[in-house]
Amino acid sequence: MQKLSLDAQVRDHLKRAADGSTGRSAATVYGGHEHVLRQTLIALTAGTVLAEHENPGEATVMVLHGRVRMASGEHFWDGISGDLLIVPDARHSLEALEDAAVLLTVAKTG
């Protein structure tokens, strides 16, 4: 069994995002190419946007810190710490409304 502190990871990646030129930092915390399930911690500074992209498979975004907005077409969903957002099966984007960290969970279906 393995264990890691998401709180510590959030603090570390928020600092990396603030110190970096892109305003973001990310790391896979579980899974990868050899697994169906993949969990990625993503930290974003306020105003940073992950541009519109395709849905990678069945996916959720758990907001660990801050506030985010997920948008798809004319629809959007705001999330705060503790919220779970279901990623739409369509092109979508994610914006940090304030410094934020999320846990993206993806089950690759194909």
PyMOL commands that place a pseudoatom at each C-alpha (Angstrom):
pseudoatom trace, name=CA, resn=MET, resi=1, chain=A, elem=C, hetatm=0, pos=[0.000, 0.000, 0.000]
pseudoatom trace, name=CA, resn=GLN, resi=2, chain=A, elem=C, hetatm=0, pos=[1.121, 3.540, -0.690]
pseudoatom trace, name=CA, resn=LYS, resi=3, chain=A, elem=C, hetatm=0, pos=[0.015, 6.774, 0.908]
pseudoatom trace, name=CA, resn=LEU, resi=4, chain=A, elem=C, hetatm=0, pos=[0.559, 10.426, 0.085]
pseudoatom trace, name=CA, resn=SER, resi=5, chain=A, elem=C, hetatm=0, pos=[-0.727, 13.691, 1.499]
pseudoatom trace, name=CA, resn=LEU, resi=6, chain=A, elem=C, hetatm=0, pos=[-2.833, 15.559, -1.041]
pseudoatom trace, name=CA, resn=ASP, resi=7, chain=A, elem=C, hetatm=0, pos=[-2.689, 18.618, 1.242]
pseudoatom trace, name=CA, resn=ALA, resi=8, chain=A, elem=C, hetatm=0, pos=[1.129, 18.631, 1.019]
pseudoatom trace, name=CA, resn=GLN, resi=9, chain=A, elem=C, hetatm=0, pos=[0.980, 18.049, -2.741]
pseudoatom trace, name=CA, resn=VAL, resi=10, chain=A, elem=C, hetatm=0, pos=[-1.466, 20.958, -3.125]
pseudoatom trace, name=CA, resn=ARG, resi=11, chain=A, elem=C, hetatm=0, pos=[0.813, 23.323, -1.174]
pseudoatom trace, name=CA, resn=ASP, resi=12, chain=A, elem=C, hetatm=0, pos=[3.852, 22.249, -3.215]
pseudoatom trace, name=CA, resn=HIS, resi=13, chain=A, elem=C, hetatm=0, pos=[2.144, 22.552, -6.607]
pseudoatom trace, name=CA, resn=LEU, resi=14, chain=A, elem=C, hetatm=0, pos=[0.470, 25.877, -5.805]
pseudoatom trace, name=CA, resn=LYS, resi=15, chain=A, elem=C, hetatm=0, pos=[3.941, 27.236, -5.013]
pseudoatom trace, name=CA, resn=ARG, resi=16, chain=A, elem=C, hetatm=0, pos=[5.320, 25.754, -8.253]
pseudoatom trace, name=CA, resn=ALA, resi=17, chain=A, elem=C, hetatm=0, pos=[2.443, 27.260, -10.236]
pseudoatom trace, name=CA, resn=ALA, resi=18, chain=A, elem=C, hetatm=0, pos=[3.021, 30.688, -8.654]
pseudoatom trace, name=CA, resn=ASP, resi=19, chain=A, elem=C, hetatm=0, pos=[6.770, 30.495, -9.340]
pseudoatom trace, name=CA, resn=GLY, resi=20, chain=A, elem=C, hetatm=0, pos=[6.419, 29.248, -12.941]
pseudoatom trace, name=CA, resn=SER, resi=21, chain=A, elem=C, hetatm=0, pos=[5.789, 31.201, -16.103]
pseudoatom trace, name=CA, resn=THR, resi=22, chain=A, elem=C, hetatm=0, pos=[2.678, 29.217, -17.129]
pseudoatom trace, name=CA, resn=GLY, resi=23, chain=A, elem=C, hetatm=0, pos=[0.742, 29.664, -13.877]
pseudoatom trace, name=CA, resn=ARG, resi=24, chain=A, elem=C, hetatm=0, pos=[0.212, 25.944, -13.533]
pseudoatom trace, name=CA, resn=SER, resi=25, chain=A, elem=C, hetatm=0, pos=[1.796, 22.794, -12.176]
pseudoatom trace, name=CA, resn=ALA, resi=26, chain=A, elem=C, hetatm=0, pos=[0.650, 19.189, -12.430]
pseudoatom trace, name=CA, resn=ALA, resi=27, chain=A, elem=C, hetatm=0, pos=[1.693, 15.677, -11.477]
pseudoatom trace, name=CA, resn=THR, resi=28, chain=A, elem=C, hetatm=0, pos=[0.169, 12.232, -11.806]
pseudoatom trace, name=CA, resn=VAL, resi=29, chain=A, elem=C, hetatm=0, pos=[-0.500, 10.979, -8.282]
pseudoatom trace, name=CA, resn=TYR, resi=30, chain=A, elem=C, hetatm=0, pos=[-1.876, 7.582, -9.312]
pseudoatom trace, name=CA, resn=GLY, resi=31, chain=A, elem=C, hetatm=0, pos=[-1.988, 5.485, -12.460]
pseudoatom trace, name=CA, resn=GLY, resi=32, chain=A, elem=C, hetatm=0, pos=[-0.589, 6.317, -15.814]
pseudoatom trace, name=CA, resn=HIS, resi=33, chain=A, elem=C, hetatm=0, pos=[-0.451, 4.834, -19.298]
pseudoatom trace, name=CA, resn=GLU, resi=34, chain=A, elem=C, hetatm=0, pos=[-0.449, 1.248, -18.044]
pseudoatom trace, name=CA, resn=HIS, resi=35, chain=A, elem=C, hetatm=0, pos=[-3.632, 1.736, -15.962]
pseudoatom trace, name=CA, resn=VAL, resi=36, chain=A, elem=C, hetatm=0, pos=[-7.273, 2.415, -16.796]
pseudoatom trace, name=CA, resn=LEU, resi=37, chain=A, elem=C, hetatm=0, pos=[-7.529, 4.878, -13.899]
pseudoatom trace, name=CA, resn=ARG, resi=38, chain=A, elem=C, hetatm=0, pos=[-5.359, 7.991, -13.729]
pseudoatom trace, name=CA, resn=GLN, resi=39, chain=A, elem=C, hetatm=0, pos=[-5.432, 10.744, -11.101]
pseudoatom trace, name=CA, resn=THR, resi=40, chain=A, elem=C, hetatm=0, pos=[-3.624, 14.007, -11.730]
pseudoatom trace, name=CA, resn=LEU, resi=41, chain=A, elem=C, hetatm=0, pos=[-3.195, 16.897, -9.324]
pseudoatom trace, name=CA, resn=ILE, resi=42, chain=A, elem=C, hetatm=0, pos=[-3.396, 20.220, -11.175]
pseudoatom trace, name=CA, resn=ALA, resi=43, chain=A, elem=C, hetatm=0, pos=[-2.607, 23.570, -9.541]
pseudoatom trace, name=CA, resn=LEU, resi=44, chain=A, elem=C, hetatm=0, pos=[-3.494, 26.843, -11.268]
pseudoatom trace, name=CA, resn=THR, resi=45, chain=A, elem=C, hetatm=0, pos=[-2.938, 30.465, -10.311]
pseudoatom trace, name=CA, resn=ALA, resi=46, chain=A, elem=C, hetatm=0, pos=[-5.913, 32.837, -10.463]
pseudoatom trace, name=CA, resn=GLY, resi=47, chain=A, elem=C, hetatm=0, pos=[-6.881, 33.606, -14.053]
pseudoatom trace, name=CA, resn=THR, resi=48, chain=A, elem=C, hetatm=0, pos=[-5.020, 30.657, -15.560]
pseudoatom trace, name=CA, resn=VAL, resi=49, chain=A, elem=C, hetatm=0, pos=[-7.076, 28.695, -18.092]
pseudoatom trace, name=CA, resn=LEU, resi=50, chain=A, elem=C, hetatm=0, pos=[-6.649, 25.170, -19.396]
pseudoatom trace, name=CA, resn=ALA, resi=51, chain=A, elem=C, hetatm=0, pos=[-7.827, 25.882, -22.926]
pseudoatom trace, name=CA, resn=GLU, resi=52, chain=A, elem=C, hetatm=0, pos=[-10.742, 24.031, -24.453]
pseudoatom trace, name=CA, resn=HIS, resi=53, chain=A, elem=C, hetatm=0, pos=[-9.870, 20.372, -25.039]
pseudoatom trace, name=CA, resn=GLU, resi=54, chain=A, elem=C, hetatm=0, pos=[-11.547, 17.017, -25.677]
pseudoatom trace, name=CA, resn=ASN, resi=55, chain=A, elem=C, hetatm=0, pos=[-12.871, 14.829, -22.883]
pseudoatom trace, name=CA, resn=PRO, resi=56, chain=A, elem=C, hetatm=0, pos=[-10.188, 12.178, -22.186]
pseudoatom trace, name=CA, resn=GLY, resi=57, chain=A, elem=C, hetatm=0, pos=[-12.758, 9.520, -21.141]
pseudoatom trace, name=CA, resn=GLU, resi=58, chain=A, elem=C, hetatm=0, pos=[-14.976, 9.209, -18.085]
pseudoatom trace, name=CA, resn=ALA, resi=59, chain=A, elem=C, hetatm=0, pos=[-13.658, 11.956, -15.815]
pseudoatom trace, name=CA, resn=THR, resi=60, chain=A, elem=C, hetatm=0, pos=[-14.298, 13.978, -12.679]
pseudoatom trace, name=CA, resn=VAL, resi=61, chain=A, elem=C, hetatm=0, pos=[-12.636, 17.036, -11.171]
pseudoatom trace, name=CA, resn=MET, resi=62, chain=A, elem=C, hetatm=0, pos=[-12.486, 17.250, -7.373]
pseudoatom trace, name=CA, resn=VAL, resi=63, chain=A, elem=C, hetatm=0, pos=[-11.770, 20.798, -6.195]
pseudoatom trace, name=CA, resn=LEU, resi=64, chain=A, elem=C, hetatm=0, pos=[-9.187, 20.545, -3.409]
pseudoatom trace, name=CA, resn=HIS, resi=65, chain=A, elem=C, hetatm=0, pos=[-8.451, 24.261, -2.963]
pseudoatom trace, name=CA, resn=GLY, resi=66, chain=A, elem=C, hetatm=0, pos=[-9.816, 27.543, -4.295]
pseudoatom trace, name=CA, resn=ARG, resi=67, chain=A, elem=C, hetatm=0, pos=[-12.442, 28.157, -6.985]
pseudoatom trace, name=CA, resn=VAL, resi=68, chain=A, elem=C, hetatm=0, pos=[-12.639, 26.989, -10.593]
pseudoatom trace, name=CA, resn=ARG, resi=69, chain=A, elem=C, hetatm=0, pos=[-15.015, 27.267, -13.532]
pseudoatom trace, name=CA, resn=MET, resi=70, chain=A, elem=C, hetatm=0, pos=[-15.514, 24.467, -16.048]
pseudoatom trace, name=CA, resn=ALA, resi=71, chain=A, elem=C, hetatm=0, pos=[-17.094, 25.565, -19.321]
pseudoatom trace, name=CA, resn=SER, resi=72, chain=A, elem=C, hetatm=0, pos=[-18.448, 23.626, -22.279]
pseudoatom trace, name=CA, resn=GLY, resi=73, chain=A, elem=C, hetatm=0, pos=[-20.125, 25.536, -25.076]
pseudoatom trace, name=CA, resn=GLU, resi=74, chain=A, elem=C, hetatm=0, pos=[-22.624, 27.954, -23.506]
pseudoatom trace, name=CA, resn=HIS, resi=75, chain=A, elem=C, hetatm=0, pos=[-22.731, 26.042, -20.199]
pseudoatom trace, name=CA, resn=PHE, resi=76, chain=A, elem=C, hetatm=0, pos=[-20.492, 26.472, -17.179]
pseudoatom trace, name=CA, resn=TRP, resi=77, chain=A, elem=C, hetatm=0, pos=[-20.172, 25.057, -13.685]
pseudoatom trace, name=CA, resn=ASP, resi=78, chain=A, elem=C, hetatm=0, pos=[-18.376, 26.752, -10.775]
pseudoatom trace, name=CA, resn=GLY, resi=79, chain=A, elem=C, hetatm=0, pos=[-16.694, 24.643, -8.138]
pseudoatom trace, name=CA, resn=ILE, resi=80, chain=A, elem=C, hetatm=0, pos=[-15.243, 25.455, -4.722]
pseudoatom trace, name=CA, resn=SER, resi=81, chain=A, elem=C, hetatm=0, pos=[-13.144, 23.404, -2.341]
pseudoatom trace, name=CA, resn=GLY, resi=82, chain=A, elem=C, hetatm=0, pos=[-14.969, 20.140, -1.675]
pseudoatom trace, name=CA, resn=ASP, resi=83, chain=A, elem=C, hetatm=0, pos=[-17.030, 20.139, -4.894]
pseudoatom trace, name=CA, resn=LEU, resi=84, chain=A, elem=C, hetatm=0, pos=[-16.949, 17.308, -7.410]
pseudoatom trace, name=CA, resn=LEU, resi=85, chain=A, elem=C, hetatm=0, pos=[-17.507, 18.337, -11.037]
pseudoatom trace, name=CA, resn=ILE, resi=86, chain=A, elem=C, hetatm=0, pos=[-18.414, 15.727, -13.634]
pseudoatom trace, name=CA, resn=VAL, resi=87, chain=A, elem=C, hetatm=0, pos=[-16.457, 16.449, -16.819]
pseudoatom trace, name=CA, resn=PRO, resi=88, chain=A, elem=C, hetatm=0, pos=[-18.899, 16.769, -19.742]
pseudoatom trace, name=CA, resn=ASP, resi=89, chain=A, elem=C, hetatm=0, pos=[-18.568, 14.397, -22.660]
pseudoatom trace, name=CA, resn=ALA, resi=90, chain=A, elem=C, hetatm=0, pos=[-17.682, 17.334, -24.904]
pseudoatom trace, name=CA, resn=ARG, resi=91, chain=A, elem=C, hetatm=0, pos=[-14.945, 19.910, -25.457]
pseudoatom trace, name=CA, resn=HIS, resi=92, chain=A, elem=C, hetatm=0, pos=[-14.439, 21.913, -22.281]
pseudoatom trace, name=CA, resn=SER, resi=93, chain=A, elem=C, hetatm=0, pos=[-12.076, 24.285, -20.493]
pseudoatom trace, name=CA, resn=LEU, resi=94, chain=A, elem=C, hetatm=0, pos=[-11.103, 24.872, -16.873]
pseudoatom trace, name=CA, resn=GLU, resi=95, chain=A, elem=C, hetatm=0, pos=[-10.327, 28.293, -15.390]
pseudoatom trace, name=CA, resn=ALA, resi=96, chain=A, elem=C, hetatm=0, pos=[-9.007, 29.144, -11.930]
pseudoatom trace, name=CA, resn=LEU, resi=97, chain=A, elem=C, hetatm=0, pos=[-11.199, 31.930, -10.533]
pseudoatom trace, name=CA, resn=GLU, resi=98, chain=A, elem=C, hetatm=0, pos=[-8.670, 32.172, -7.684]
pseudoatom trace, name=CA, resn=ASP, resi=99, chain=A, elem=C, hetatm=0, pos=[-5.546, 30.147, -6.926]
pseudoatom trace, name=CA, resn=ALA, resi=100, chain=A, elem=C, hetatm=0, pos=[-6.835, 26.587, -7.113]
pseudoatom trace, name=CA, resn=ALA, resi=101, chain=A, elem=C, hetatm=0, pos=[-5.895, 22.925, -7.060]
pseudoatom trace, name=CA, resn=VAL, resi=102, chain=A, elem=C, hetatm=0, pos=[-7.977, 20.066, -8.430]
pseudoatom trace, name=CA, resn=LEU, resi=103, chain=A, elem=C, hetatm=0, pos=[-7.710, 16.309, -8.624]
pseudoatom trace, name=CA, resn=LEU, resi=104, chain=A, elem=C, hetatm=0, pos=[-8.573, 15.129, -12.140]
pseudoatom trace, name=CA, resn=THR, resi=105, chain=A, elem=C, hetatm=0, pos=[-9.652, 11.494, -12.204]
pseudoatom trace, name=CA, resn=VAL, resi=106, chain=A, elem=C, hetatm=0, pos=[-9.912, 9.814, -15.603]
pseudoatom trace, name=CA, resn=ALA, resi=107, chain=A, elem=C, hetatm=0, pos=[-10.907, 6.286, -16.562]
pseudoatom trace, name=CA, resn=LYS, resi=108, chain=A, elem=C, hetatm=0, pos=[-9.667, 5.729, -20.100]
pseudoatom trace, name=CA, resn=THR, resi=109, chain=A, elem=C, hetatm=0, pos=[-12.395, 3.876, -21.939]
pseudoatom trace, name=CA, resn=GLY, resi=110, chain=A, elem=C, hetatm=0, pos=[-10.722, 3.307, -25.252]
for i in range(1, 110): cmd.bond("trace and resi %d" % i, "trace and resi %d" % (i + 1))
show_as sticks, trace
zoom trace
